[in-house]
Amino acid sequence: MAPALSGLLETCLYVDDMERARKFYLRLLGQEPVVTEERITVFRLADGTVLILFRRGSTLEPVDVPGAGTIPPHDGSGPLHFALAIPEGSEDEWRRHLGEIGVAVESEVAWSKGRGRSLYFRDPHGHCGELAVRRLWQGS
């Protein structure tokens, strides 16, 4: 039996144009990143998790962290999917916010058993973002 997990800590997206991605997520999330570098941008979300943007190809070599260890290489390509948890009943507010920042809602899904709605959109690098309430996965 596996030891207990506390949840998902971070989600990473790989982007070709860091400045463009940084500006998009700054407008989408309405907050400044906690880390802003050429190869990485980190946004802290309300639940303590982080959304990390890596410049594609910038993490192909191990990174030595002095006195701490080595981060193994990683990278990704193609359109990825991620979901951001939103408060109950805020779908209309998010739909308006997306429209105000010029982001089209690509699709909406009304989940069965009253689990809420998902709003899907694309970021400038083609990643598929989803906005949904946490109860989406309850009772699955």
C-alpha positions as CSV (number, residue, x, y, z in Angstrom):
1,M,0.0,0.0,0.0
2,A,1.3,3.4,-1.0
3,P,1.9,6.1,1.7
4,A,-0.7,8.9,1.8
5,L,-0.6,11.9,-0.6
6,S,-1.7,15.4,0.3
7,G,-2.7,16.4,-3.2
8,L,-1.2,17.9,-6.3
9,L,1.5,20.5,-5.6
10,E,2.4,22.0,-9.0
11,T,1.4,21.9,-12.6
12,C,3.9,22.8,-15.4
13,L,3.3,24.1,-18.9
14,Y,6.0,24.5,-21.5
15,V,5.9,27.6,-23.6
16,D,7.9,29.0,-26.5
17,D,7.4,32.7,-25.7
18,M,7.8,33.3,-22.0
19,E,6.9,37.0,-22.1
20,R,3.7,36.3,-24.0
21,A,2.7,33.4,-21.6
22,R,3.6,35.5,-18.5
23,K,1.4,38.4,-19.7
24,F,-1.5,36.0,-20.5
25,Y,-1.5,34.3,-17.1
26,L,-1.0,37.6,-15.3
27,R,-4.2,38.8,-16.9
28,L,-6.0,35.5,-16.5
29,L,-5.1,35.0,-12.8
30,G,-5.1,38.7,-11.8
31,Q,-1.9,38.3,-9.8
32,E,1.8,38.8,-10.1
33,P,4.1,35.7,-10.4
34,V,6.2,34.8,-7.3
35,V,9.2,33.8,-9.6
36,T,10.0,35.6,-12.8
37,E,13.1,34.5,-14.7
38,E,14.0,33.9,-18.4
39,R,13.4,30.2,-18.2
40,I,10.7,30.0,-15.5
41,T,7.6,31.8,-14.2
42,V,5.7,30.7,-11.1
43,F,2.2,31.7,-10.1
44,R,1.0,30.7,-6.6
45,L,-2.7,29.8,-6.5
46,A,-5.1,30.3,-3.6
47,D,-4.9,26.6,-2.4
48,G,-1.1,26.7,-2.1
49,T,-0.4,24.9,-5.4
50,V,1.6,26.6,-8.1
51,L,1.3,26.9,-11.9
52,I,4.8,26.8,-13.4
53,L,5.7,28.0,-16.9
54,F,8.9,26.7,-18.3
55,R,10.5,28.0,-21.5
56,R,10.4,25.0,-23.8
57,G,13.8,23.4,-24.1
58,S,15.3,25.3,-21.1
59,T,15.0,22.3,-18.7
60,L,16.7,19.6,-20.9
61,E,19.8,19.6,-18.7
62,P,20.0,18.8,-15.0
63,V,20.0,21.8,-12.7
64,D,22.4,21.7,-9.7
65,V,20.9,23.5,-6.7
66,P,24.0,24.3,-4.5
67,G,23.9,22.5,-1.2
68,A,20.5,20.9,-2.0
69,G,20.7,18.4,-4.9
70,T,20.0,18.2,-8.6
71,I,16.7,18.7,-10.5
72,P,16.5,16.1,-13.3
73,P,15.8,17.2,-16.9
74,H,12.3,17.4,-18.2
75,D,10.4,19.1,-21.0
76,G,7.1,18.8,-22.9
77,S,5.6,19.4,-26.3
78,G,2.2,19.7,-27.8
79,P,-1.0,21.1,-26.3
80,L,-1.4,20.0,-22.7
81,H,-4.5,20.1,-20.4
82,F,-4.8,21.6,-17.0
83,A,-7.8,22.5,-14.8
84,L,-8.0,25.4,-12.3
85,A,-10.4,25.1,-9.4
86,I,-12.9,28.0,-9.1
87,P,-15.4,28.8,-6.3
88,E,-18.9,27.4,-6.5
89,G,-21.2,29.6,-8.5
90,S,-18.5,31.7,-10.1
91,E,-18.8,30.3,-13.6
92,D,-20.6,33.4,-14.9
93,E,-18.0,35.7,-13.4
94,W,-15.3,33.7,-15.0
95,R,-17.1,33.7,-18.4
96,R,-17.2,37.5,-18.2
97,H,-13.6,37.8,-17.1
98,L,-12.4,35.6,-20.0
99,G,-14.4,37.8,-22.4
100,E,-13.0,41.0,-20.9
101,I,-9.4,39.8,-21.5
102,G,-10.2,38.5,-25.0
103,V,-10.1,34.8,-24.3
104,A,-12.8,32.8,-26.0
105,V,-14.6,30.0,-24.1
106,E,-13.9,27.1,-26.5
107,S,-16.4,24.7,-24.9
108,E,-18.7,24.3,-21.9
109,V,-19.6,21.0,-20.3
110,A,-22.5,20.5,-17.8
111,W,-21.4,17.4,-15.8
112,S,-23.8,14.7,-14.8
113,K,-25.0,14.2,-11.2
114,G,-24.9,18.0,-10.5
115,R,-21.1,18.1,-10.4
116,G,-21.0,21.6,-12.0
117,R,-19.9,23.1,-15.3
118,S,-16.5,23.3,-16.9
119,L,-15.4,26.2,-19.0
120,Y,-12.6,25.4,-21.5
121,F,-10.2,27.9,-23.1
122,R,-6.9,28.0,-24.9
123,D,-3.7,29.8,-23.9
124,P,-1.5,31.5,-26.4
125,H,0.6,28.3,-26.8
126,G,-2.5,26.0,-27.5
127,H,-2.7,24.5,-24.0
128,C,-6.3,23.6,-23.0
129,G,-7.3,25.3,-19.8
130,E,-10.3,24.3,-17.8
131,L,-12.1,26.1,-15.0
132,A,-14.2,23.9,-12.8
133,V,-15.5,23.6,-9.2
134,R,-13.7,21.0,-6.9
135,R,-16.8,18.8,-6.6
136,L,-16.3,17.8,-10.3
137,W,-14.4,14.8,-9.1
138,Q,-16.3,14.0,-5.9
139,G,-17.9,10.6,-5.8
140,S,-16.2,9.4,-9.0
